[in-house]
Amino acid sequence: MECRLIKKSFSLAGHRTSVALEGPFWQTLTCMAQAQGHSLPALVALVDNARAQQLVPGLGEATPTPPCGTGGLASALRLAALAWAWQHGGAPGGVDNQTTGPSGR
């Protein structure tokens, strides 16, 4: 599993911004975007907008963020990817949600 940071640039609300995430998060976000019929930049914009409202976009609906979800865009993207992966039975790389899911087991 590739753990180095990969930086991608986006235009959000008319401003250019860069986000650095680990490869598996970008893979999950790309799958999430495709499953929801969005491009990756469109999904990033949705997460950014939801972040301002303290929400993380889920599968068609926005769900409240955990208390730790008040950080920057990179944190919001990681939380969105993690929530989506858990809802789909795991994450790229074989993470098992039965042992690492939201319950913290």
Buried (B, 14 or more C-beta within 10 A) or exposed (E): EEEEEEEBEBEBEEEEBEBEBBBBBBBBBBBBBEEBEBEBBEBBBBBBBBBEEEBBBBEEEBBEBEEEBEEEBBBBBBBBBBBBBBBBEBBBEEBEBEEBBEEEE
